[in-house]
Amino acid sequence: MGSIPITRSTHRHRESVLKKLLKIFVIAAVAVVVLLIAAAIVLTIVVDPNRYRDDIIKVVKEQTGRDLKIDGKLGLSFFPWLGLETKRLELSNASGFGKEPFAVVDSTETKVKLLPLFRGQVVVGAVRLNGLKLHLARNAKGESNWDDLAKHTAEKPAPKSEPKQAGGAGAALAAFTIDTFQVRNSEFTWRDDAAKQQYAVRGLDLTSGNVVGSVPAPLKLAFNLESKSPPIKERVELDSKLNFDLQKEMVNIPELALSLGDLRVKARMKVNKALSTPAAAGTVEIPAFDASALLGRFGVDYRPTDANAMRKVGLSVKIAHDPLATTLSDLALTLDNTRVTGDLSNRRRLTALISRSTTSISTATCRPLKRRRRVSRRPEKPNPS
């Protein structure tokens, strides 16, 4: 067969066809985007979530027995986010616990990416709660103001069991992610009339990335811990990176820094098979701090015979745990002028009827940090009488 000569005209024809196809593709893509934007605008105009305000209040009443109050207008958006914004929401308290609401939030914002929904994925871009206030209480009879909520949940008929899909909960959550979760300027209060105690967490700020997955995400938490009796006001701050890989049943915390007053804690931890047979390994470091002063600020009645006791406490240790043993290695404990180093292991032997536990300490040493003068005691002379 003869060959077909390729001329300049053939090249030009191919380039012309490619340009036409590219042009058609661009026009089609632009048309789809325009249609989506137009649909979003129409839906925003036509669909008014405020029409369903009474229905939402009714459903909450039926499901919880509580009254929900919605202030302001509900905002709805469709592109590129499926978003919902609310103003102040208020949930009434249980009967017998006063007029103070059980929960209040000044504003909320939730955004879900629209396009991933067509692929069966739920990607929540952001969930933001501002001014959340939760008031928990227990009366003198021991009844709490959330007992009725638990009762309503227990009275619901159990859903019909469905055949489990491949992958289980891990596969289901793999298709559900929250890129950003924020709680700002919030507080939680606890009043116990039986024990006559009141505690509060105020000025709470929480920011978290997508901690459910295979990549560690940042999580930051800060709040003021307050109490009147005993009088407490301490700042607590947590800065960490972590992730929960449910498909592998793994919890990974490569970085964790916690501060409470003068107490500083740094840790790393990894837990395998967290939902079945947990096996953990990590390290904990606590630089020396004044434990006696911290206990005093928390109202702990600690009265040692030595007024200088617990003034310098520190810890450094490697931790390993599995169903058969718990091991503390490279242990270094500082207690005032004493330093304890060594390894500690607690091994468990399991049989069908008997559970045995043995504890062993290897290469443990205990020495004072400062040398003290030795005191020798001479034998007493016998009485000649």
C-alpha positions, 0 to 999 in steps of 0.5 A, spaced: 500 500 500 502 507 498 503 511 504 499 518 505 503 524 504 503 529 510 503 536 508 502 542 511 495 543 510 494 536 514 497 539 520 493 545 519 487 541 519 488 537 525 490 544 529 483 547 527 480 540 529 483 541 536 482 548 537 474 547 535 474 541 540 478 545 546 473 551 544 467 547 545 469 544 551 471 551 554 464 553 552 461 547 555 465 548 562 463 555 562 455 553 561 455 548 566 458 553 571 453 559 569 448 554 570 450 552 577 451 559 579 444 561 576 441 555 580 444 557 586 441 564 585 434 561 584 434 557 589 437 562 594 431 566 592 426 561 592 428 556 598 427 560 604 429 556 610 425 561 615 419 558 612 421 552 616 422 555 622 416 553 626 417 546 623 424 546 626 421 548 633 416 543 632 421 537 631 426 539 637 420 539 641 418 532 639 425 529 640 427 532 646 421 535 650 424 542 650 423 549 647 427 551 641 428 559 640 430 562 634 432 569 633 434 573 627 433 570 620 436 563 617 441 564 612 442 559 606 447 559 600 448 554 595 454 555 591 460 553 591 458 552 598 451 549 601 451 553 607 447 555 613 448 561 618 444 562 624 443 567 629 442 566 636 439 559 638 436 558 645 434 551 648 430 551 654 432 548 661 429 542 664 423 543 669 425 544 676 432 548 674 430 555 673 429 559 667 436 559 665 437 556 658 440 549 658 444 551 652 445 558 648 449 559 642 450 567 639 451 564 632 453 558 627 455 557 621 456 551 617 459 550 610 458 543 606 462 543 599 457 542 593 460 538 588 463 532 592 456 531 594 455 528 587 461 523 588 458 521 595 462 525 599 461 529 605 466 535 605 464 540 611 468 546 609 467 549 616 463 549 622 463 555 627 460 556 633 460 563 637 458 564 644 456 557 646 454 557 653 452 550 656 449 550 663 449 543 666 446 542 673 444 537 678 439 538 684 440 536 691 436 529 689 441 527 684 437 529 678 441 532 672 438 537 667 440 532 662 436 526 664 430 528 660 434 528 654 437 521 655 430 519 657 427 521 650 433 518 647 432 511 650 424 511 649 426 512 641 425 505 637 431 502 635 432 502 628 432 496 624 438 493 623 441 493 616 447 489 613 453 492 614 457 494 608 464 493 607 469 497 610 464 499 616 464 505 620 471 507 618 469 507 610 463 511 612 467 516 616 472 516 610 467 519 606 465 525 611 470 530 613 470 537 617 476 541 614 475 546 620 471 546 626 471 552 631 468 554 637 469 561 640 468 565 646 464 560 649 463 557 656 461 551 660 458 551 667 457 546 672 453 547 678 452 541 683 447 542 689 448 536 692 456 537 693 455 544 693 460 546 688 460 550 682 465 550 676 466 554 670 470 554 664 470 560 661 473 564 655 474 557 651 477 557 644 477 551 640 480 550 633 481 543 630 483 541 623 480 534 620 483 530 625 479 524 622 484 521 617 491 519 615 494 525 616 495 529 623 491 535 623 492 541 628 488 542 634 488 548 639 484 549 645 485 554 651 480 556 657 480 559 664 478 554 669 474 557 675 471 556 681 468 560 687 469 554 692 475 553 692 477 559 689 480 557 682 482 561 676 487 557 672 489 558 665 489 551 661 492 551 654 493 545 649 497 545 643 497 539 639 497 535 632 493 528 632 489 524 627 484 518 628 485 513 622 479 509 623 480 504 618 487 502 621 484 503 628 490 508 630 490 514 634 496 518 632 499 524 637 506 526 634 505 533 638 502 535 644 503 541 649 499 542 655 500 548 660 496 549 667 499 554 671 506 552 672 505 545 670 508 544 663 507 537 659 510 535 653 508 528 650 507 523 644 503 517 643 501 512 638 495 507 639 494 501 634 488 497 634 485 502 638 478 499 638 479 492 639 486 490 643 489 497 644 497 497 644 500 504 645 507 507 645 510 514 647 513 519 651 511 524 657 516 529 659 514 534 665 519 539 667 520 540 674 515 545 677 512 547 684 507 541 685 505 544 692 503 551 690 499 548 684 495 543 689 494 549 694 491 553 688 486 548 687 484 548 694 487 541 696 489 540 703 496 538 703 500 538 709 506 535 709 511 535 715 516 538 711 514 545 709 519 544 703 516 538 700 513 537 693 517 544 691 520 540 685 517 535 681 519 532 674 518 526 670 521 523 664 518 516 661 517 512 655 511 508 656 509 502 652 502 498 653 499 492 650 494 487 653 500 483 656 504 488 659 505 495 661 512 498 661 515 504 663 522 505 661 528 510 661 524 513 668 527 519 671 523 522 677 525 528 680 522 529 687 525 535 691 532 533 692 531 525 690 532 522 683 529 516 681 531 512 675 530 505 672 525 501 668 518 499 671 514 493 668 507 490 670 506 483 666 499 480 666 498 472 665 491 471 663 488 464 664 481 461 663 479 462 670 485 466 673 488 473 672 495 474 675 499 480 675 506 481 676 510 487 677 518 488 676 523 493 677 529 493 674 535 497 674 532 502 679 536 507 683 534 512 688 539 517 690 539 524 693 541 530 688 545 533 694 550 530 698 548 530 705 553 529 711 553 522 714 551 521 721 554 515 725 551 513 731 556 510 736 554 504 740 552 506 747 557 504 753 554 498 758 551 501 764 556 498 770 551 497 775 
